[in-house]
Amino acid sequence: MTADDSFGRLDDDDYPAYTMGRAAEMLGTTQGFLRAIGEARLITPLRSAGGHRRYSRYQLRIAARARELVDQGTPIEAACRIIILEDQLEEAQRINAEYRRAASRRTAGA
């Protein structure tokens, strides 16, 4: 991958562009917090060739939501579970909307 290829990936929400230290700094949290939500399987950071954790912008948004819940007093394990359930609900709603649109098209064409 060339430098130009890497630069183009910065717009990719799933590109693991942030080190653990930078991610923690951006979120205003500790590296231990990031490790804890990783252990709870909320996010799984990619690893660099040297074995260091690397986070994407998408993962940082999830971690920020977890931090918000923890700051409100929710235990970290419960916060992780809430976020997982929120994500599953959002996906189910997206799928249902697709089914409704498909059904609507079939009804309109009949």
C-alpha positions in Angstrom: 0.0 0.0 0.0 1.4 3.4 -1.0 1.2 6.6 1.1 -1.6 7.8 -1.3 -3.6 4.6 -0.7 -3.3 5.1 3.1 -4.3 8.7 2.9 -7.4 7.8 0.9 -8.5 5.3 3.6 -8.7 8.1 6.2 -12.3 8.7 5.1 -13.1 5.0 5.7 -15.0 4.6 9.1 -13.6 1.1 9.5 -9.9 1.9 8.8 -8.0 1.3 12.1 -6.2 4.7 12.1 -5.9 5.4 15.8 -3.6 4.0 18.4 -4.9 3.1 21.8 -3.2 6.1 23.4 -4.7 8.5 20.8 -8.1 6.8 21.0 -8.2 7.2 24.8 -7.1 10.8 24.5 -9.8 11.6 22.0 -12.4 10.0 24.2 -11.2 11.6 27.4 -10.8 8.1 29.0 -8.1 5.7 29.9 -6.5 2.9 28.0 -7.8 0.6 30.7 -11.4 1.6 29.7 -10.7 0.7 26.1 -9.2 -2.7 27.2 -12.3 -3.3 29.4 -14.8 -2.8 26.6 -12.6 -5.0 24.4 -12.7 -7.7 27.0 -16.5 -7.3 27.2 -16.4 -7.9 23.4 -18.1 -4.6 22.6 -15.3 -3.7 20.1 -12.4 -5.7 18.8 -9.6 -3.5 17.7 -7.3 -4.6 14.9 -3.7 -5.2 15.7 -0.7 -3.6 14.0 2.2 -5.7 12.7 3.8 -5.0 16.1 0.7 -6.2 18.0 -0.6 -2.8 19.1 -4.3 -2.1 19.2 -5.6 0.1 16.5 -9.1 1.7 16.5 -11.4 2.9 13.7 -13.7 5.9 13.8 -16.7 3.5 14.0 -15.2 1.8 17.1 -14.5 5.2 18.7 -18.1 6.1 18.3 -19.1 2.9 20.0 -16.6 3.5 22.8 -17.9 7.1 23.2 -21.4 5.7 23.7 -20.1 3.2 26.3 -18.3 6.0 28.1 -21.5 8.1 28.1 -23.4 5.2 29.8 -20.6 4.5 32.3 -20.4 8.2 33.2 -24.1 8.0 34.0 -23.5 5.3 36.4 -24.1 2.2 34.3 -21.7 -0.7 35.1 -19.3 -1.3 32.1 -20.6 -4.8 31.4 -24.2 -3.5 31.4 -23.3 -0.6 29.2 -21.7 -2.9 26.7 -24.7 -5.1 26.6 -27.0 -2.1 26.2 -25.0 -0.9 23.2 -25.0 -4.4 21.6 -28.8 -4.6 22.0 -29.2 -1.1 20.6 -27.2 -2.1 17.6 -29.2 -5.3 17.1 -32.5 -3.3 17.3 -31.2 -0.7 14.8 -30.3 -3.5 12.4 -33.7 -5.2 12.8 -35.5 -2.0 12.2 -33.4 -1.4 9.0 -34.3 -4.9 7.8 -38.0 -4.4 8.5 -38.0 -1.2 6.6 -36.4 -2.9 3.6 -39.1 -5.6 3.8 -41.8 -3.0 4.0 -40.4 -1.2 1.0 -40.2 -4.4 -1.0 -43.8 -5.4 0.0 -45.0 -1.9 -1.0 -43.4 -2.2 -4.4 -45.0 -5.7 -4.9 -48.4 -4.3 -3.9 -48.1 -1.3 -6.2 -47.0 -3.5 -9.1 -49.9 -6.0 -8.7 
